[in-house]
Amino acid sequence: MQIFLNNLRAAIQGLKYNRLRNLLSVISISFGIFVIISILSVISSLQVAIRNELRALGDKVLYVQKWPSDLGPDGPWWKMIGRPEARLSEMKLLEKKLPYIRNIACLMYLSFSIRTEESVLKNVKYYGITEKYNMIQDIQLIEGRFLLQQEFDDASNTIVMGYNVAELLFGKAESALNKEVYVKGNHRARVIGVIRKQGETLLGGLDYDNCILLGYDFMRKLIWEKYGVPVIMVQAEENMSVSMLKEEVRGCMRSIRQLKPSQEDNFAVNDIESYSIQLEGSFNSVKTGAWAISALALFIGMFNIANVMYAIVYERIREIGLKKAIGAKRSAILSEFLVESVLLSLLGGLLGLVLVVPLAWALSYVLKFFVFVPPHLALLSAGLSITVGLLAGFLPAWRAASMNPVEAINVV
């Protein structure tokens, strides 16, 4: 331990000389650390934000609808365009056939204007929902209450209003409570609740800030059901796997639509878990690219430190010879230069990590999610720095430790 502390003091003292050379070595390492930590921090922050949004969409939820979620621009859309939309009647049949599910709800959505006596707001999203919808989706209110069972049954003209809609129509979101508005033309509706502000979403899902929630039957008074792009939402029990429920729902839907065994499904059963797996694959690809760029930068930094260490060994060649002449062991000489090499690399890693912090703050203002540096990435930064320092310093340190003391002392 005492030898290590002595070597550390000597390494710190050595940094005072040839400061420009040492600074360039530190900067070269810091660039590689900065690249990998900044990219991994953004990816980790994005993963956390997306997982939170997926969790908000409902835990263990399946979506029965016309279109599959994984249908890309080159997918066979022409085969699916003639599919029927999901319907409320099918949701009720599914509920009877699947008594062991946790919750089931139906949603349809379309955009219309909404107005008061004084102002009009266009492109407001209308979400027609059934009674168990709020058991699947986490909808929090700042004022008022949610729709009651009686209001669903009677197709009452009561609505729950999104924060932005309430604020734009009434100046202050809380002021919307118990106000009367006109939906889709001249249909009167009364605001019974205001949704807490959600903020922007990454996945472009349901926009609760710019919507109104109304009973499914009330919305069917405003539009034909098939034009509302209905979606049936089925939530599995805690002890039931989503994949198992998916097969059960698929079988029930084929029975409800009376499809023959030879006929293909004319519906899609989408789930969040498969979407999450696709995202994880994309994240891993980005991480691989980040590691490739960083590896190149760290290799350049390692090469620079190795050159610096060779120069330091040459500058101290007589000192090395004297130490060996008075009995210094090879391990002591080896550790002396390895400590100095690792110290240079650690300073570069620390500088790179410090530079990531203001970048994370800046990106948090630009991006739609909060960017942070996870603690494990700080440990990764230290680990990479130590590894690079050891690799860069080993050959110069070995050369110093292997010198003949007489030849070293006599070097001109």
Secondary structure, 3 states (H helix, E strand, C coil): CHHHHHHHHHHHHHCCCCHHHHHHHHHHHHHHHHHHHHHHHHHHHHHHHHHHHHHHCCCCEEEEECCCCCCCCCCCHHHHCCCCCCCHHHHHHHHHHCCCCCEEEEEEEEEEEEECCCCEEEEEEEEEECCCHHHHCCCCEEEECCCCHHHHHCCCCEEEECHHHHHHHHCCHHHHCCCEEEECCCEEEEEEEEECCCCCCCCCCCCHHHEEEEEHHHHHHHCCHHHHCCEEEEECCCCCCHHHHHHHHHHHHHHHCCCCCCCCCCCEEEEHHHHHHHHHHHHHHHHHHHHHHHHHHHHHHHHHHHHHHHHHHHHCHHHHHHHHHCCCCHHHHHHHHHHHHHHHHHHHHHHHHHHHHHHHHHHHHHCCCCCCCCHHHHHHHHHHHHHHHHHHHHHHHHHHHCCCHHHHHCCC
